[in-house]
């Protein structure tokens, strides 16, 4: 693989991917890279507004189809305003979630709408990461951790343990289907142990 410029972190809620993306960005900067750390949903002013719509409120606030459209709209704005300009400038973009989350959260768990997710992605996004780290861990532990944050953005945690277990299987299937860019990381360890393994891939 050529030097990856667009690197994403994926995993179930509470898996530690946000922590690892921050640690990896710091490591990459220390290696002399010009790094942009961003997130989804969000990462641009318009996308951050959509983030509040999809991550807060009642779990049944939106249908799966509406969620897909909202996430795609946020991602398109993020791509236009943040990701593509940074890549054109030669920067390394590290993103906490990207299209794989929509493939798993809405495409695989909210009504088997994967074909719709893939179609919208092809039409509106048409970009994949160079490298994706999928943090895998016990859904029960991850859910407890996610709820303990009490961030106010816990709409998906509120779907419960069964939903998180389904998500985990979705991410494992994704790693199996895309070995050319996905690296599965055992998240049932300390943050420093996980970060050391991830850093070895840079």
DACOR-V681147 format. One record per residue. RES is the residue in one letter. PHI is phi in radians with two decimals (NA if undefined). PSI is psi in degrees with one decimal (none if undefined). Layout:
BEGIN
res:RES phi:PHI psi:PSI
res:RES phi:PHI psi:PSI
END
This chain:
BEGIN
res:X phi:NA psi:135.8
res:X phi:-1.19 psi:166.4
res:X phi:-0.98 psi:118.1
res:X phi:-1.20 psi:135.6
res:X phi:-1.90 psi:-28.6
res:X phi:-2.05 psi:107.3
res:X phi:-2.12 psi:130.0
res:X phi:-2.11 psi:155.8
res:X phi:-2.10 psi:131.8
res:X phi:-2.30 psi:162.5
res:X phi:2.74 psi:171.8
res:X phi:-1.25 psi:168.5
res:X phi:-1.06 psi:130.2
res:X phi:1.46 psi:9.4
res:X phi:-1.36 psi:-13.1
res:X phi:1.70 psi:8.2
res:X phi:-1.15 psi:-34.0
res:X phi:-1.15 psi:-42.8
res:X phi:-1.07 psi:-45.4
res:X phi:-1.19 psi:-35.4
res:X phi:-1.14 psi:-38.8
res:X phi:-1.15 psi:-44.1
res:X phi:-1.13 psi:-39.1
res:X phi:-1.19 psi:-38.6
res:X phi:-1.08 psi:-42.5
res:X phi:-1.11 psi:-41.9
res:X phi:-1.08 psi:-45.8
res:X phi:-1.10 psi:-38.3
res:X phi:-1.12 psi:-39.5
res:X phi:-1.18 psi:-20.9
res:X phi:-1.51 psi:2.0
res:X phi:1.66 psi:9.4
res:X phi:-1.48 psi:147.5
res:X phi:-1.56 psi:108.9
res:X phi:-2.01 psi:138.2
res:X phi:-1.96 psi:122.0
res:X phi:-1.79 psi:124.1
res:X phi:-2.43 psi:-176.5
res:X phi:-2.66 psi:162.7
res:X phi:-2.34 psi:149.8
res:X phi:-1.14 psi:144.0
res:X phi:2.30 psi:-155.9
res:X phi:1.61 psi:-7.5
res:X phi:-2.61 psi:158.8
res:X phi:-0.95 psi:-47.0
res:X phi:-1.13 psi:-41.9
res:X phi:-1.18 psi:-32.4
res:X phi:-1.15 psi:-34.1
res:X phi:-1.14 psi:-41.4
res:X phi:-1.16 psi:-33.7
res:X phi:-0.93 psi:-43.5
res:X phi:-1.11 psi:-31.6
res:X phi:-1.22 psi:-38.5
res:X phi:-1.66 psi:-18.8
res:X phi:-1.84 psi:-3.6
res:X phi:-2.12 psi:163.7
res:X phi:1.63 psi:-172.1
res:X phi:-1.09 psi:141.4
res:X phi:-0.96 psi:-33.2
res:X phi:-1.64 psi:20.6
res:X phi:-1.05 psi:-39.6
res:X phi:-2.16 psi:148.1
res:X phi:-1.29 psi:163.4
res:X phi:-1.05 psi:-39.4
res:X phi:-1.11 psi:-42.0
res:X phi:-1.15 psi:-40.8
res:X phi:-0.99 psi:-45.0
res:X phi:-1.03 psi:-44.1
res:X phi:-1.15 psi:-41.1
res:X phi:-1.14 psi:-46.0
res:X phi:-1.11 psi:-38.5
res:X phi:-1.16 psi:-40.4
res:X phi:-1.09 psi:-44.4
res:X phi:-1.09 psi:-43.1
res:X phi:-1.14 psi:-39.3
res:X phi:-1.09 psi:-44.0
res:X phi:-1.13 psi:-42.4
res:X phi:-1.02 psi:-45.0
res:X phi:-1.09 psi:-46.6
res:X phi:-1.19 psi:-42.6
res:X phi:-1.60 psi:-25.0
res:X phi:-2.18 psi:-57.4
res:X phi:-1.18 psi:-55.8
res:X phi:-1.12 psi:-42.6
res:X phi:-1.03 psi:-40.9
res:X phi:-1.14 psi:-42.5
res:X phi:-1.14 psi:-38.5
res:X phi:-1.11 psi:-29.4
res:X phi:-1.48 psi:3.2
res:X phi:1.44 psi:13.8
res:X phi:-1.46 psi:158.2
res:X phi:-1.60 psi:126.5
res:X phi:-1.81 psi:121.0
res:X phi:-1.97 psi:120.2
res:X phi:-2.14 psi:128.0
res:X phi:-1.44 psi:96.5
res:X phi:1.41 psi:148.8
res:X phi:-2.72 psi:-146.1
res:X phi:-1.08 psi:-28.3
res:X phi:-1.04 psi:-33.2
res:X phi:-1.13 psi:-40.5
res:X phi:-1.18 psi:-37.8
res:X phi:-1.02 psi:-38.8
res:X phi:-1.53 psi:-51.0
res:X phi:-1.14 psi:-51.4
res:X phi:-1.66 psi:-38.1
res:X phi:-1.27 psi:-34.8
res:X phi:-1.89 psi:-20.1
res:X phi:-2.06 psi:-10.2
res:X phi:-2.06 psi:37.0
res:X phi:2.09 psi:18.0
res:X phi:0.95 psi:56.1
res:X phi:-1.85 psi:27.4
res:X phi:-1.02 psi:-39.1
res:X phi:-1.08 psi:-38.9
res:X phi:-1.15 psi:-43.0
res:X phi:-1.05 psi:-47.1
res:X phi:-1.13 psi:-38.1
res:X phi:-1.14 psi:-46.4
res:X phi:-1.14 psi:-37.6
res:X phi:-1.11 psi:-44.8
res:X phi:-1.09 psi:-38.7
res:X phi:-1.33 psi:-40.6
res:X phi:-1.92 psi:-21.1
res:X phi:-2.02 psi:-60.4
res:X phi:0.94 psi:37.6
res:X phi:-2.49 psi:137.6
res:X phi:-2.04 psi:154.1
res:X phi:-1.14 psi:158.2
res:X phi:-1.34 psi:-30.9
res:X phi:-2.65 psi:134.6
res:X phi:-2.26 psi:124.3
res:X phi:-1.70 psi:123.4
res:X phi:-1.86 psi:112.7
res:X phi:-1.49 psi:115.1
res:X phi:-1.86 psi:130.1
res:X phi:-2.70 psi:171.2
res:X phi:-1.01 psi:120.0
res:X phi:-1.05 psi:-34.0
res:X phi:-1.15 psi:-43.8
res:X phi:-1.17 psi:-42.6
res:X phi:-1.11 psi:-41.3
res:X phi:-1.13 psi:-43.0
res:X phi:-1.06 psi:-42.7
res:X phi:-1.13 psi:-43.4
res:X phi:-1.11 psi:-42.5
res:X phi:-1.23 psi:-31.6
res:X phi:-1.16 psi:-22.9
res:X phi:-1.12 psi:-29.9
res:X phi:0.86 psi:47.9
res:X phi:-1.40 psi:-16.2
res:X phi:1.51 psi:-8.9
res:X phi:-1.94 psi:53.0
res:X phi:-2.03 psi:31.0
res:X phi:-1.04 psi:-40.2
res:X phi:-1.34 psi:-32.9
res:X phi:-1.06 psi:-31.6
res:X phi:-1.20 psi:-11.4
res:X phi:-1.25 psi:-18.1
res:X phi:1.74 psi:178.5
res:X phi:-1.14 psi:-41.2
res:X phi:-1.01 psi:-39.4
res:X phi:-1.12 psi:-43.2
res:X phi:-1.14 psi:-36.3
res:X phi:-1.14 psi:-39.8
res:X phi:-1.13 psi:-40.0
res:X phi:-1.04 psi:-45.2
res:X phi:-1.01 psi:-46.3
res:X phi:-1.10 psi:-35.1
res:X phi:-1.11 psi:-42.5
res:X phi:-1.21 psi:-37.0
res:X phi:-1.11 psi:-40.8
res:X phi:-1.13 psi:-38.7
res:X phi:-1.08 psi:-44.9
res:X phi:-1.07 psi:-39.2
res:X phi:-1.16 psi:-38.4
res:X phi:-1.37 psi:-20.8
res:X phi:-2.28 psi:60.7
res:X phi:-1.18 psi:-16.5
res:X phi:-1.22 psi:-21.1
res:X phi:-2.30 psi:-14.9
res:X phi:-1.71 psi:132.6
res:X phi:-2.08 psi:120.3
res:X phi:-1.50 psi:126.9
res:X phi:-2.06 psi:130.9
res:X phi:-1.26 psi:112.6
res:X phi:-1.58 psi:3.6
res:X phi:-1.56 psi:46.4
res:X phi:-2.47 psi:-179.9
res:X phi:-1.22 psi:157.8
res:X phi:-1.04 psi:-38.8
res:X phi:-1.19 psi:-38.7
res:X phi:-1.11 psi:-43.5
res:X phi:-1.12 psi:-44.5
res:X phi:-1.09 psi:-36.7
res:X phi:-1.13 psi:-40.9
res:X phi:-1.14 psi:-43.2
res:X phi:-1.13 psi:-42.2
res:X phi:-1.06 psi:-30.2
res:X phi:-1.15 psi:-16.6
res:X phi:-1.52 psi:-9.2
res:X phi:-1.34 psi:none
END
